[in-house]
Amino acid sequence: MAIVGFIGTGNMGSALARAAAKSERTERLLLSNRTVEKARRLAAELGCEQRSNKELAAVADYLFLAVKPQMLQGLLDEIGPLLAVRRDRFVVVSMVAGKDLRTLHRLLGEQTPVVRIMPNIPVQVGGGVTLLCADGTVLPEERETLRALLAASGMVAELEEHLLDAATGVTGCGPAFAALFVEALADGAVACGLPRKQALAYAAQMMMGTAKLLLETEEHPGALKDRVCSPGGSTIQGVRKLEERAFRAAVTDAVIAAYEKEF
Ligand SMILES: NC(=O)c1ccc[n+]([C@@H]2O[C@H](COP(=O)([O-])OP(=O)(O)OC[C@H]3O[C@@H](n4cnc5c(N)ncnc54)[C@H](OP(=O)(O)O)[C@@H]3O)[C@@H](O)[C@H]2O)c1
């Protein structure tokens, strides 16, 4: 059981705090936010506590930092001295984009156990992917507790930090690419006469179901495609069109372009 604190209850902080509120590992959940009312509202909804940044910094076993990158320095100026005098064990968990473990250590001190996480937008509905990189001082049981705290937000995947940008090209940017695909599928159905609302709902559900099938069966996507394409049928005609328009190459290049933008 752990005392879990979230500094910053915006989009990401509130989504992950909601997940932590569902975890049996959470003994106390503490929320703080610059606009206090926002944290107060969420605390009332989740039945947890709204406190100040400093109170969280003094007591949280897992202290999540969920502020925008440009706000990090100011926040650490405020809470850094409190973290520095703590003698009990605690882990700082940063989701601040672009701040690597080395930078976080420089800002927080070399001795502070630090975990970097990179959630994506679908954590808001429990279908996200949160990438997790821990420094060498974070204990296996602490990483396990973190995975449990975030489990209700979706998949939590540990990886080495040098792979984070490649993975983010899929998990972080992917929701935009997937949304484009859903929209384009719906446009096709609308062009063929289906009302827009139904077209969007069917396309999104189809994407979710296909993703679920691939995850649960671990079937290769190419094999699933082959199963759907009956000889002489309609699906292979659609696949032929997608290949003609270099669909797969375009998607692969989209991920590489996103990865290259990181540097
Ligand atoms: N959104 C994404 O898809 C995504 C994905 C991965 C990582 N991230 C990272 O997650 C972090 C949060 O992003 P977000 O989209 O959740 O941003 P957001 O919605 O703007 O939330 C940031 C929150 O931090 C609060 N805040 C700012 N300074 C503070 C301070 N000194 N003390 C306490 N609270 C403070 C803000 O309060 P106010 O209410 O006063 O503005 C706001 O509620 C960012 O570093 C971002 O890079 C985001």
Ligand as a Chemical Component Dictionary entry (heavy atoms), coordinates in Angstrom:
data_LIG
# 
_chem_comp.id                   LIG 
_chem_comp.type                 NON-POLYMER 
_chem_comp.pdbx_formal_charge   0 
_chem_comp.three_letter_code    LIG 
# 
loop_
_chem_comp_atom.comp_id 
_chem_comp_atom.atom_id 
_chem_comp_atom.alt_atom_id 
_chem_comp_atom.type_symbol 
_chem_comp_atom.charge 
_chem_comp_atom.model_Cartn_x 
_chem_comp_atom.model_Cartn_y 
_chem_comp_atom.model_Cartn_z 
_chem_comp_atom.pdbx_ordinal 
LIG N1  N1  N 0  -1.580 15.050 -23.284 1  
LIG C1  C1  C 0  -0.888 14.006 -23.734 2  
LIG O1  O1  O 0  -1.306 13.287 -24.638 3  
LIG C2  C2  C 0  0.425  13.656 -23.083 4  
LIG C3  C3  C 0  1.026  12.426 -23.401 5  
LIG C4  C4  C 0  2.238  12.090 -22.777 6  
LIG C5  C5  C 0  2.823  12.973 -21.876 7  
LIG N2  N2  N 1  2.211  14.152 -21.597 8  
LIG C6  C6  C 0  2.867  15.064 -20.651 9  
LIG O2  O2  O 0  2.040  15.152 -19.505 10 
LIG C7  C7  C 0  2.218  16.436 -18.910 11 
LIG C8  C8  C 0  0.853  17.038 -18.663 12 
LIG O3  O3  O 0  0.210  17.203 -19.915 13 
LIG P1  P1  P 0  -1.346 17.512 -19.992 14 
LIG O4  O4  O 0  -1.756 17.306 -21.378 15 
LIG O5  O5  O -1 -2.043 16.795 -18.872 16 
LIG O6  O6  O 0  -1.301 19.098 -19.657 17 
LIG P2  P2  P 0  -2.456 19.984 -18.974 18 
LIG O7  O7  O 0  -3.792 19.438 -19.293 19 
LIG O8  O8  O 0  -2.107 21.397 -19.323 20 
LIG O9  O9  O 0  -2.193 19.755 -17.412 21 
LIG C9  C9  C 0  -1.132 20.336 -16.711 22 
LIG C10 C10 C 0  -1.649 20.692 -15.342 23 
LIG O10 O10 O 0  -0.550 21.110 -14.538 24 
LIG C11 C11 C 0  -1.024 22.154 -13.710 25 
LIG N3  N3  N 0  0.136  22.922 -13.237 26 
LIG C12 C12 C 0  0.945  23.740 -13.932 27 
LIG N4  N4  N 0  1.907  24.218 -13.138 28 
LIG C13 C13 C 0  1.700  23.692 -11.914 29 
LIG C14 C14 C 0  2.360  23.816 -10.679 30 
LIG N5  N5  N 0  3.457  24.550 -10.525 31 
LIG N6  N6  N 0  1.869  23.126 -9.627  32 
LIG C15 C15 C 0  0.761  22.348 -9.750  33 
LIG N7  N7  N 0  0.088  22.205 -10.901 34 
LIG C16 C16 C 0  0.560  22.863 -11.974 35 
LIG C17 C17 C 0  -1.944 22.944 -14.590 36 
LIG O11 O11 O 0  -2.793 23.713 -13.779 37 
LIG P3  P3  P 0  -3.822 24.830 -14.330 38 
LIG O12 O12 O 0  -5.170 24.182 -14.187 39 
LIG O13 O13 O 0  -3.639 25.999 -13.423 40 
LIG O14 O14 O 0  -3.443 25.123 -15.757 41 
LIG C18 C18 C 0  -2.661 21.830 -15.357 42 
LIG O15 O15 O 0  -3.842 21.386 -14.707 43 
LIG C19 C19 C 0  3.068  17.265 -19.873 44 
LIG O16 O16 O 0  4.409  17.359 -19.402 45 
LIG C20 C20 C 0  3.038  16.492 -21.165 46 
LIG O17 O17 O 0  4.259  16.620 -21.857 47 
LIG C21 C21 C 0  1.018  14.499 -22.179 48 
# 
loop_
_chem_comp_bond.comp_id 
_chem_comp_bond.atom_id_1 
_chem_comp_bond.atom_id_2 
_chem_comp_bond.value_order 
_chem_comp_bond.pdbx_ordinal 
LIG N1  C1  SING 1  
LIG C1  O1  DOUB 2  
LIG C1  C2  SING 3  
LIG C2  C3  SING 4  
LIG C2  C21 DOUB 5  
LIG C3  C4  DOUB 6  
LIG C4  C5  SING 7  
LIG C5  N2  DOUB 8  
LIG N2  C6  SING 9  
LIG N2  C21 SING 10 
LIG C6  O2  SING 11 
LIG C6  C20 SING 12 
LIG O2  C7  SING 13 
LIG C7  C8  SING 14 
LIG C7  C19 SING 15 
LIG C8  O3  SING 16 
LIG O3  P1  SING 17 
LIG P1  O4  DOUB 18 
LIG P1  O5  SING 19 
LIG P1  O6  SING 20 
LIG O6  P2  SING 21 
LIG P2  O7  DOUB 22 
LIG P2  O8  SING 23 
LIG P2  O9  SING 24 
LIG O9  C9  SING 25 
LIG C9  C10 SING 26 
LIG C10 O10 SING 27 
LIG C10 C18 SING 28 
LIG O10 C11 SING 29 
LIG C11 N3  SING 30 
LIG C11 C17 SING 31 
LIG N3  C12 SING 32 
LIG N3  C16 SING 33 
LIG C12 N4  DOUB 34 
LIG N4  C13 SING 35 
LIG C13 C14 SING 36 
LIG C13 C16 DOUB 37 
LIG C14 N5  SING 38 
LIG C14 N6  DOUB 39 
LIG N6  C15 SING 40 
LIG C15 N7  DOUB 41 
LIG N7  C16 SING 42 
LIG C17 O11 SING 43 
LIG C17 C18 SING 44 
LIG O11 P3  SING 45 
LIG P3  O12 DOUB 46 
LIG P3  O13 SING 47 
LIG P3  O14 SING 48 
LIG C18 O15 SING 49 
LIG C19 O16 SING 50 
LIG C19 C20 SING 51 
LIG C20 O17 SING 52 
# 
